[in-house]
Amino acid sequence: MRTLLITGISGAGKTSALRFLEDMGAFCVDNLPPMMVYDFMQTCAKGSARISLLALAVDIRSGEFFDARAVRKVIQEVQTFGMQIETIFFEASDDVVVTRYKETRRDHPLAGPNVSLLEAIAAEREVLQPLRETANYVLDTTTLRPRALQQLLLGIISQASETAQMRVEVLSFGFKRGIPREGDLVFDVRFLPNPFYIEDIRFTTGLEEGVATYVMDNAITREFMHKLLDMVRFLLPHYREEGKHRLVIGVGCTGGAHRSVAIAEALGAALRQDGLQVDVNHRDIELEKAHWRTL
């Protein structure tokens, strides 16, 4: 029996995920108190219903029964007894979570007379951080449509996750829009020559040959990439030993469209050659292109 532990930020889409998983044949339980996870899994495994996929939503709604570090300990204990359990952590930007609460007119579990919605969201993020750090999958639903979320979940449940390796996400960004909250490792590449000051390639991105060549065909860049890959390759097995299943590597430049994009693409390609599962995403590239149109 395979068990998916569904957790994450309130308003990030856990309820929708449970509906999709139920449609996919999972036996779903919402808002299960954490201390009941192991016993419930044992009950389902021994029952006559032959449940092959179990989805349990465990989150801040449990109130005083919820403790993220205790949940993480439960997960470790379950795995010690040879039972298969994976964590899917749902998150979304503050603005989107606020909008969703306004649309549903529901109260956040941590909101109250003296606690604003934004304060409640911030407190919840802090409480849940231990679970996010060791989650097998982190799904950011900020821009996800229901169909896209459904496809992501379908991809997750179709994986033979007992042998699944660590997933790496390389994320380019612009420092002028802030450091990504989800970054486990963050590298600043603003020391590299900036293509923005080269007229012919100023308004093209690191995804295009001109900028990529300008950034990568440089002795300093080559030395940096050598040292960066050496460090990442050293760190990955140690993160795995600590129970981490997903590593987010942030690469930042000023705007997030030139140097960081080219370096992120090169880093992702190199790690894929090592046989790793790597996603490369560019947080600010479209925002920067929109900014260029105003210049």
WOFENZI-V136492 format. One line per field, one symbol per residue. phi: phi as a letter, one per 20 degrees, with the letter a starting at -180 (. if undefined). burial: + if it has 16 or more other C-alpha atoms within 10 Angstrom, else -. Layout:
phi=???
burial=???
This chain:
phi=.dddeebpffneoffffffffffeofedceleggfegffffffffefeflfecdcdecbfffmfedbfffffffgffgffeneebcddddbbfggffffffffemdefgdfagdcfffffffffgffeggfffdffcddeegdeegfffgfffffffeeeffdfefedddcebdffdnffgefecccddfffgeffedgfcgdcdfedgffgfgfeebfffffffffffffffffgfffffenedbdddecdcfdncdfffffffffgfffffeneecddccfdfffffffffee
burial=-+++++++++++++--++-+++---++++--+++--+---+--++-----+-+++++++++----+++--++-++--+----++++++++++-+-+++-+-------+++------+--++--++-++-+++++++++++++------++--+---+--------++++++++++----+-++--+-+++-+-+++----+-+++++---++-+++----+---+----------+-------+++++++++++++++++++++++++--+-----+++++++++--++------
